[in-house]
Amino acid sequence: MALIDTHTHLDSFARRGDLPAVLERARSAGVEAMITIGTDTDDWGLYRDLAAAHPGRVYYTAGLHPCSVGEDWENRLGYLDGDFGVGPDLRAGRTTRDGPPGGRALPVALGECGLDRFHLPKDDPAAAERIFGWQQAAFAAQLALAKRLGCPVVVHSRGAFQECVAMIDAGGVDWSRVVFHCFTEGAAEMAELVRRGGWGSFTGIVTYKSADNVRQAAKAQGLERLMIETDAPYLTPMPHRGKPNEPAFVRHTAEYLAREVFGVDYEQLAQISTATARSFFGLDR
């Protein structure tokens, strides 16, 4: 049974010329598709081209990561709603009707976007709060765009879970179209998402010995709502922890979750998580 890596970053592989080998290893591991996640203006175009070159295998998103937010965030976000071509037809794998010959791949979601306190300056509280204010403004703008487009939203939340939840509540985005990627909170926080209709997806962190809270969160969400990701090249699962991550390794996370968390056959977990990912991101449309 095939898997979908719902959150990966292919830019470093592509720029090194390693992507063909990475895609082949993913295929050999049973990964049928992956979603490469936009974080700034310098990867949106690259990912659009990769999605067009690998239809049905590589999908992409576009968004401004909180760690990419600076004072000029508003100018850069303008590309999402203008030159970048994101419009009312934002759909999984579809192409613009008025694009170049052969069409143009469109994002399957907006993001990743959100809030990140972890990477704020530790030695300059005033600068940290100023940057966090820019993050909040950029997140609010992207939530407004997602609401207008009616598209899925991929949320990055680090050290700011409650603030992200409050901003999504205030923004009026359809919670059933919101996923908190790399979920590392606990069961109580997951219950907040599930109560609202939101989702969490899980990385190789769930395989780490110290991550019992993450395993409890996965159980609290339930197998029927499970999505799995690598966040490659980061957060490599066991038994490859310490090495660069890649989409093929999502299989290790899936096998661990099947065996250690949900107590089901790998094939059952793969079938359910793949169907959930396809439905959430609209990959079958």
N, C-alpha and C positions, 0 to 999 in steps of 0.2 A: 504494500500500500504506500502511495506517494505522500510526501510531506510538502508543506509550504513554509518557507522561512519568511515570516511576516515583517521582519525588520532587519535589514542589513545595510552596509555602506560599501558599495562596490568601487568608489572612486579611486582608492589607493591601488586596488588590483588592476583597474583599467589603465591607470597612468604608468604602472610598472610593466604593462604588457602581460600580466599574469591571468587576465580574466578568462581566456579560453580554457586554461587548465583548471581554474576554480570552478567554472561552469561544468566541466566534464566530471570533476570529482563530486560535485553536487548531484549530477545525474546518476552517477554510480552508487551514491548513497541513498538514492530514492527520493531526492528532493526535486519535485516536478516544476516548482516555480518559486520565485523569491520577489520581495518588494524592497527595492533599494530606496533609501530614505533621504530626501533632500534636507539640507541644513543651512544653505546659504546660496547666494546668486552664482557662485563659482561651480556648483555641482548640478544645478537644475538642468542646464542645457546638456551636460554630459549624460545625465540619467535619461533625459528625453530621447537622446540618440540611441542609448543602449536599449531602451524599451522598444524603440522602432526596429532595431536590428535583431532583437530576440523576442518577437511577438509570442505571447502565451507562456514565456519562460521568465522574462524579466519585466516587472511592473515598477512604477516609481511614484514617489510623492514629491511635493514641493512645499517648502516652508522655511521659516527663519528660526533656527535653533536659539534658545535663550543665550547660549554662550557665544553666539554670533551677533547678538544685538549690541549696537553701539549708538552713539548720538545720531547717526545717519539712518537709523532703522526705517524710518518712514519712506525715504527715497528708495531704499532697496526693496521694500515690500511692494512698491509701485509696480515692479515687474510682474508680480503675481497676477495682478488684475489688469495689466496692460500689455506690455511688450512680450511677456512670457506666454500670453495666450490663454490663461485660465479664464473660462467663462461659464455660462450657464450649462454648457454641454460637458462639464467635468464628469467623466465616467471611466470605469475601469477599461483600460486597453482600447478605448475608442479613439478615433482620430478626428481632427477638425475637418469640416466639410470644405472650408475655403483655404486649406493649407497647401503646401507644395505637393507636386506629383507623388502619389503613393501615400499621402496623408501624413499626419503628425501625431505621434503618441501623446496622450494626455495623462495627467496624474490620476491616480486612483484615490488619493486622499490629500488633505492639506496637513502639512507638518513635516518634521516634527517641530512643535512649538510648545511653549510653556514657560516654566519658571525654574531657576536653578540658583539656590543660595550657596551650594557647596563650593562653586568656583569663584565666588565673589572675593575681592581683595580682603585678606584677613587683617592687614595692618593699617587700613584706611576706612574706618566706618562710614565716613561721609561719602567717599567714592562708591563704596558698596551699596549704600542706599540709593545713590543717584543711578547706578547701573541697574539696580533692581527695579527702580521706577521705569526705566526704559523697557526692561523686560515685560513689566506689567502692561505698559502701553502697547507694545508690539503684540503681546498675547491677545489683548482685547481686540486689536484690529484684525488679527487672524481669525479669532472666533466670530467676529462680525461677518467676515468674508465667508467663512464656512457656513454660517447660518443662511446667508443669502444664496449660496450655491447649493445647499442641502447635501454637502459631501461629508465623508468621514473625516475625523480629526485624530491625528496621532499626537499624543501629549507626552512631553518630557517633563517629569516632575522630580526634582532632587532637593530635598530639604524644604519643600514647599507644598506638601500634599494638600493641606487644608486650604491654602491660598488658591491653588489651582482649582479645587472643587468649588470654592466660593465664586471665582471668576467665571467658571463654566455655568454655574447656576444663574449668575447675574446676566450672562451673555445670551441666554435663551437658546443655546444650541441643543439640538435633539440629543439627549444623553445616549440613546441607543446607537448613535454613530460616533461615540467617543471611546477611544482605547488609550489607557495609560500604558505605554510601552515600558519594558524592563521593570515590571512591578516588583518593588522591594519592601513594601510596607507589610503590615500583618493582616490577620483575618478581620480585625475590626474595621480597618480602612477599606478592605475589599468589600465588606458588607455595605459600606456607604456607597460604593460604586454600583453594586448589584441592586441596591434599593432604588437607585436612580435610573437603572437600566444601562449603566456603563459597563466597560470591559477592562480587564487587565491582561497583558500578555507576559510571557515568562521566558527568561534567558537561561543560559548555563549556570547562573547564580544558584538556581534551584538545586543543582547537583552538589553544591559546596556543603561541607560538613556543618559549617556555622550558620546555615541559612534555614533553620527550622521554621522561622516566622514566614518565610517565603513559601515553603511547602504547605504550611497551614493556610496561607492565603489562597494557594492553588486549590486546595480542598474546599475552602469556603466558597470559591467561585463555582466549582464543580466541573466535571469532565465535559458536560454538554456545552460549556461556554469557553473551553480552553483554546487559546492561541499560543503558538510557540515561535520564538525568534532566536537569532544568534546575536544581534547587535554587532556583528563582525565589522572590523577585526578585533573587537574588544570582547571581554567576558567569556573566554573560552571555557566550555564545560569540561568536567572530568570525563575521561582520563587524560585530556590534552591540556589541562590548565597550565599556564606558563608559556604556551605557544600562541602564535597569532591565530585568531579565530577565523572561520570561513563558513559559508552556507552549508557545506557538507556536514559540519559538526552539529547541526540542529538535530540530526538523528540521535546523537548521544543523549541530548536533553529529552527527546521524545521517549526513548527507551527507558531512561531513568524514571520519568514521570509515570509511565505505564506500570513499571515494576514496583517502584518504591512508594509512590504517592497514591495512585488510583487502583492498583492491584488488578489490572486488566491486561489483556493481550496487546502487544504492540500494534497489531493490525487494527484493532478496534480503536485505540487512541488515535492512530494516524488518520483513520477514516473520519472520525468525529472532528478532530482539530482542523483537518483540511477543509471539510465542509463548512465549518464555522468561519474560517478565514475567507473562503470564497464568497460566502454570503455577506460577511461584514464589509469587505472591500468591493463587492460587486464584480468579482472576476469572471462570472459566467454571463454577464450581460452583453 
